[in-house]
């Protein structure tokens, strides 16, 4: 799609998306404008990414044809209220605001075409797991545009909107679960005498390798777990500890809690 890409909000997720789009040459820095009210953050984005920045969201909307909404859910209604009448049918609005439904978005920007997106933080290293849903006015071309943006920084799947909260709970919040596991594994290595730097790198590479194995072979993770677990061996002894501690149930509960919170945040943006 031709024209500028604008961001209303330039927090961590917006930065990761901008960085990925630029690194993959989906667009050039002259084609991006980021609106951010916090001056130090605005200066940081301008310096590190080289894109145009502004304190005026109005300037973002008037300059860009594709506008990413990247503000906190509780601030969205106020932000868009201040921009009432600024959008047109020529705008494609892409929301990465957790929990906010397409119906709510279309009520706040009725003139524009809307797509709801849930990327995740690893888009900054081209490894995002994203999902998106099309609004009532969005075209198949809009879907392809958004898919191309998201696939430039990882993988993307179109899903029914009713599943977006589940996506938020799984892949949206999921990197934090992985970082927590990584940190705990590293602590375990240190407990058993490994240097911290070596332990952290071994933990990170282990999680990366396991994920890569599932992605490239298509084999179910439970089946791969069984491959690693020899009868009476070290791994099955370790797995018994994890099962006794309820790790499996805790991770399932984490996804559920995040998804439920996403629903709560979306009730009154």
Secondary structure, DSSP 8 states (H G I E B T S, - for coil): --SEEEEE--SHHHHHHHHHHHHTTSS-GGGEEEE-SSHHHHHHHHHHH--EEES-HHHHHHHEEEEEE-S-HHHHHHHHHTTTT---TT-EEEE--TT--HHHHHHHSTTSEEEEEE--GGGGGT-EEEEEEE-TT--HHHHHHHHHHHHTTEEEEE--GGGHHHHIIIIIHHHHHHHHHHHHHHHHHHHTT--HHHHHHHHHHHHHHHHHHHHHH---HHHHHHHH--TTSHHHHHHHHHHHTTHHHHHHHHHHHHHHHHHHHHH--
